[in-house]
Amino acid sequence: MILETGRVVATERIADLGTVIVVSAPGIASRAHAGQFVHVRPGERFDPLLRRPYSFNGIDRRTGELELIVKPLGPGGEWIAGRRGGDALDLLGPLGTSFVVRRSASNLLLVAGGTGIAPMKVLAEQESAKRNVTLIMGGRSIHYLWPAHRLPTAVEYVTTTEDGSFGVHGRVTDALPQYLAWADQLCACGPWPMLAAIGRMREEAERATSLLRGRDVLLDAQIAVEQHMGCAMGVCRACVIVTDDGNARVCREGPVFSLGDVRFEGGEPATVGA
């Protein structure tokens, strides 16, 4: 973990998804992995007080640059999203656990919802030269989808929108079943309801026979949980979720968990812990 003053290289607004900020931070970039995050100080003073967590949306160890997706929510998010080239950002990272892609996986299936695209994009960029990669992304409308031209050309990109404005009309779970039989491994990141829906698919697969196509992929799936954080150091316990082993801190034991370890049955309030 490094405390580093990064320098903003470039920014770009991606429709309603958020603002992409490219930051030069060689120390953190050299250690960062898909699924981990950085804690950003949201101002130059102490108001707002708490840092904001952002998953890595891009990692370039050669240039020492990181990419983040920032939604301008609240004064802190607005301040970070409003940074321009040359501005400094106080960063703490890399933090948390990362995704682990098995070497034996030939067909990697990635699922993203909203800003959950961040770690999935990193995996797509890192893995598409080694194996077949399909990325399924869902959003409320076309304005909440990641642009196809900003993904490696080797990646198969499947989109869903709740309003039917682009791609499959529906949610990611409507498009997911037909790819499960093809995949060797599944990784996902997105809002709690999306992850819970995939969790229910896993429960159904667990009750089914071993002959169910895609059963093993769901049973071994990994997810990254999005959660509000206070310290991101495991002390304040503001980011606790409920798992089979009891309460787990998203900032320390996560944000990447085995899908089967997370208890979704309590609904989104379960993210405050038991």
C-alpha positions as CSV (number, residue, x, y, z in Angstrom):
1,M,0.0,0.0,0.0
2,I,1.4,3.4,-1.1
3,L,0.4,7.0,-0.3
4,E,1.2,8.8,-3.5
5,T,0.4,12.2,-5.1
6,G,-0.8,11.4,-8.5
7,R,-1.0,13.8,-11.4
8,V,-4.1,14.0,-13.7
9,V,-3.1,13.3,-17.3
10,A,-6.5,13.5,-19.0
11,T,-10.2,13.3,-18.4
12,E,-13.2,12.4,-20.5
13,R,-16.9,12.2,-19.8
14,I,-18.5,8.9,-20.8
15,A,-22.2,9.9,-21.3
16,D,-24.1,9.1,-18.0
17,L,-21.6,6.4,-16.9
18,G,-19.2,8.9,-15.3
19,T,-15.9,10.7,-15.9
20,V,-12.8,8.7,-16.8
21,I,-9.7,10.2,-15.2
22,V,-6.2,9.1,-16.2
23,V,-3.7,9.6,-13.4
24,S,0.0,9.2,-13.4
25,A,0.9,7.3,-10.2
26,P,3.8,5.0,-11.0
27,G,4.2,3.5,-7.5
28,I,0.6,2.4,-7.2
29,A,0.4,1.3,-10.9
30,S,3.3,-1.0,-10.4
31,R,1.4,-3.0,-7.8
32,A,-2.2,-2.7,-8.9
33,H,-4.3,-5.7,-10.0
34,A,-7.9,-6.1,-11.4
35,G,-10.4,-5.9,-8.6
36,Q,-8.4,-3.8,-6.3
37,F,-9.1,-0.1,-5.7
38,V,-7.5,3.2,-4.7
39,H,-8.8,5.6,-2.0
40,V,-8.8,9.2,-3.2
41,R,-8.8,12.3,-1.1
42,P,-11.8,14.4,-2.3
43,G,-10.3,17.9,-1.7
44,E,-7.4,19.8,-0.5
45,R,-8.7,20.4,3.0
46,F,-10.7,18.3,5.4
47,D,-14.2,18.9,4.1
48,P,-15.3,16.4,2.8
49,L,-13.4,14.4,5.4
50,L,-13.6,10.8,4.0
51,R,-11.7,9.5,1.0
52,R,-13.6,7.9,-1.9
53,P,-12.9,4.4,-3.2
54,Y,-12.5,3.8,-7.0
55,S,-11.8,0.4,-8.7
56,F,-9.0,0.5,-11.2
57,N,-10.5,1.0,-14.7
58,G,-7.1,0.8,-16.3
59,I,-3.6,-0.2,-15.3
60,D,-0.6,0.6,-17.4
61,R,2.6,-0.4,-15.6
62,R,4.7,0.7,-18.6
63,T,3.6,4.4,-18.4
64,G,2.8,4.3,-14.7
65,E,-0.8,5.5,-15.3
66,L,-4.1,4.5,-13.8
67,E,-7.6,5.0,-15.0
68,L,-10.6,5.6,-12.8
69,I,-14.3,6.1,-13.4
70,V,-15.7,8.8,-11.2
71,K,-19.4,9.6,-10.8
72,P,-20.0,13.2,-9.7
73,L,-22.0,12.3,-6.6
74,G,-21.9,14.6,-3.6
75,P,-19.3,17.4,-3.1
76,G,-16.4,14.9,-2.9
77,G,-17.3,13.0,-6.1
78,E,-17.9,16.3,-7.9
79,W,-14.5,17.7,-6.8
80,I,-12.7,14.6,-8.0
81,A,-14.7,14.4,-11.3
82,G,-13.9,18.1,-11.9
83,R,-10.1,17.6,-11.9
84,R,-8.2,18.6,-15.0
85,G,-4.9,17.8,-16.6
86,G,-2.0,18.7,-14.3
87,D,-4.1,18.7,-11.1
88,A,-2.8,16.6,-8.2
89,L,-4.7,13.8,-6.6
90,D,-3.9,12.3,-3.2
91,L,-4.1,8.5,-3.6
92,L,-3.8,5.6,-1.2
93,G,-3.5,2.1,-2.8
94,P,-3.6,-0.4,-4.1
95,L,-6.1,-1.8,-1.6
96,G,-8.2,-5.0,-1.3
97,T,-8.1,-8.3,-3.0
98,S,-8.0,-9.0,-6.7
99,F,-9.5,-11.4,-9.2
100,V,-7.6,-14.6,-10.0
101,V,-7.9,-16.0,-13.5
102,R,-7.0,-19.7,-13.7
103,R,-4.3,-20.6,-16.2
104,S,-6.5,-23.5,-17.5
105,A,-9.4,-21.2,-18.4
106,S,-9.7,-20.9,-22.2
107,N,-13.0,-19.1,-22.2
108,L,-13.4,-16.2,-19.7
109,L,-16.8,-14.7,-19.1
110,L,-17.0,-11.2,-17.6
111,V,-20.2,-9.6,-16.4
112,A,-20.5,-5.9,-15.5
113,G,-23.2,-3.5,-14.4
114,G,-22.7,0.3,-14.3
115,T,-19.3,1.4,-12.9
116,G,-18.7,-2.3,-12.2
117,I,-17.2,-2.2,-15.7
118,A,-13.9,-1.0,-14.2
119,P,-12.3,-4.3,-13.0
120,M,-14.0,-6.2,-15.9
121,K,-12.3,-3.8,-18.4
122,V,-8.9,-4.4,-16.8
123,L,-9.4,-8.2,-17.0
124,A,-10.5,-7.9,-20.6
125,E,-7.4,-5.9,-21.5
126,Q,-5.0,-8.2,-19.6
127,E,-6.6,-11.5,-20.6
128,S,-7.8,-11.1,-24.2
129,A,-4.4,-11.9,-25.7
130,K,-4.2,-15.2,-23.7
131,R,-7.7,-16.6,-24.0
132,N,-11.2,-16.0,-25.4
133,V,-13.0,-13.3,-23.5
134,T,-16.7,-12.4,-23.6
135,L,-17.9,-9.3,-21.7
136,I,-21.6,-8.8,-20.9
137,M,-22.5,-5.3,-19.7
138,G,-25.8,-4.0,-18.6
139,G,-27.1,-0.5,-18.0
140,R,-30.4,1.5,-17.7
141,S,-29.9,2.8,-21.2
142,I,-27.3,3.1,-23.9
143,H,-26.0,6.1,-22.1
144,Y,-24.8,3.9,-19.2
145,L,-22.8,1.5,-21.3
146,W,-19.0,1.4,-21.9
147,P,-18.1,2.4,-25.5
148,A,-17.2,-0.7,-27.5
149,H,-14.3,1.1,-29.2
150,R,-12.5,1.4,-25.9
151,L,-12.2,-2.4,-25.5
152,P,-9.7,-4.7,-27.1
153,T,-10.9,-5.8,-30.6
154,A,-10.5,-9.5,-29.6
155,V,-13.2,-9.1,-26.9
156,E,-16.7,-10.2,-27.7
157,Y,-18.9,-7.4,-26.3
158,V,-22.6,-8.2,-25.4
159,T,-24.8,-5.4,-24.0
160,T,-28.2,-5.2,-22.3
161,T,-30.3,-2.2,-21.5
162,E,-33.4,-2.0,-19.3
163,D,-35.1,0.4,-21.7
164,G,-34.2,-1.6,-24.8
165,S,-32.3,1.3,-26.3
166,F,-29.3,-0.9,-27.3
167,G,-28.5,-4.6,-27.3
168,V,-30.6,-7.1,-25.5
169,H,-33.7,-5.7,-23.9
170,G,-33.4,-6.6,-20.3
171,R,-30.7,-7.2,-17.7
172,V,-27.4,-9.1,-17.8
173,T,-29.1,-12.1,-16.3
174,D,-31.2,-12.3,-19.4
175,A,-28.2,-12.7,-21.6
176,L,-26.0,-14.6,-19.2
177,P,-27.4,-18.2,-19.4
178,Q,-26.6,-18.8,-23.1
179,Y,-22.9,-18.1,-22.4
180,L,-22.5,-20.3,-19.3
181,A,-22.0,-23.5,-21.2
182,W,-19.3,-21.9,-23.2
183,A,-17.3,-20.4,-20.3
184,D,-14.6,-21.9,-18.2
185,Q,-14.6,-19.1,-15.6
186,L,-16.9,-16.3,-14.6
187,C,-16.0,-13.0,-13.0
188,A,-18.6,-10.2,-12.2
189,C,-18.8,-6.7,-10.7
190,G,-21.8,-4.4,-10.4
191,P,-24.6,-3.2,-8.1
192,W,-25.8,-5.5,-5.3
193,P,-29.1,-6.5,-6.9
194,M,-27.2,-7.6,-10.0
195,L,-24.8,-9.7,-8.0
196,A,-27.7,-11.1,-5.9
197,A,-29.5,-12.2,-9.1
198,I,-26.3,-14.1,-10.3
199,G,-26.2,-15.5,-6.8
200,R,-29.7,-16.9,-7.1
201,M,-28.6,-18.5,-10.4
202,R,-25.8,-20.1,-8.6
203,E,-28.1,-21.5,-5.9
204,E,-30.3,-23.0,-8.6
205,A,-27.3,-24.6,-10.2
206,E,-26.1,-25.9,-6.9
207,R,-29.4,-27.7,-6.4
208,A,-29.3,-29.1,-9.9
209,T,-27.5,-32.1,-11.1
210,S,-23.9,-32.0,-12.3
211,L,-25.2,-32.4,-15.9
212,L,-26.5,-28.9,-15.9
213,R,-24.5,-26.9,-18.5
214,G,-22.5,-24.1,-16.9
215,R,-23.1,-25.4,-13.4
216,D,-19.4,-25.5,-12.5
217,V,-18.8,-22.0,-13.8
218,L,-21.5,-20.6,-11.5
219,L,-20.3,-22.6,-8.5
220,D,-16.7,-21.2,-8.9
221,A,-17.6,-17.6,-9.9
222,Q,-15.8,-14.6,-8.4
223,I,-17.4,-11.3,-7.8
224,A,-16.3,-7.8,-6.8
225,V,-18.6,-6.1,-4.3
226,E,-19.3,-2.3,-4.5
227,Q,-19.6,-0.8,-1.1
228,H,-19.4,2.5,0.8
229,M,-16.2,2.8,2.9
230,G,-14.9,4.9,5.7
231,C,-11.2,4.2,6.3
232,A,-10.6,1.4,3.7
233,M,-8.1,0.1,6.2
234,G,-10.3,-2.5,8.0
235,V,-10.7,-0.4,11.2
236,C,-14.0,1.3,11.0
237,R,-16.0,-1.7,9.7
238,A,-18.4,0.5,7.8
239,C,-18.1,-1.7,4.7
240,V,-19.0,-5.0,6.3
241,I,-21.1,-7.6,4.4
242,V,-22.4,-11.0,5.5
243,T,-20.6,-14.1,4.3
244,D,-20.7,-17.8,5.2
245,D,-17.8,-17.1,7.6
246,G,-19.6,-14.2,9.3
247,N,-19.0,-10.5,8.7
248,A,-16.4,-9.6,6.2
249,R,-14.8,-6.2,5.4
250,V,-15.1,-5.3,1.8
251,C,-11.9,-3.2,2.0
252,R,-9.8,-6.0,3.5
253,E,-11.3,-9.5,2.9
254,G,-12.7,-8.1,-0.4
255,P,-13.8,-6.5,-2.6
256,V,-13.3,-9.8,-4.5
257,F,-15.2,-12.7,-3.0
258,S,-16.3,-16.2,-4.2
259,L,-19.9,-15.8,-5.3
260,G,-21.0,-18.7,-3.1
261,D,-19.5,-17.1,0.1
262,V,-21.7,-14.0,0.0
263,R,-25.1,-14.2,1.7
264,F,-27.6,-12.4,-0.5
265,E,-30.8,-13.7,1.1
266,G,-31.2,-10.7,3.3
267,G,-31.2,-8.3,0.4
268,E,-29.2,-5.1,0.1
269,P,-29.6,-4.3,3.8
270,A,-27.3,-7.3,4.4
271,T,-24.4,-5.1,3.3
272,V,-24.4,-3.4,6.7
273,G,-23.5,-6.7,8.3
274,A,-25.1,-9.0,10.8
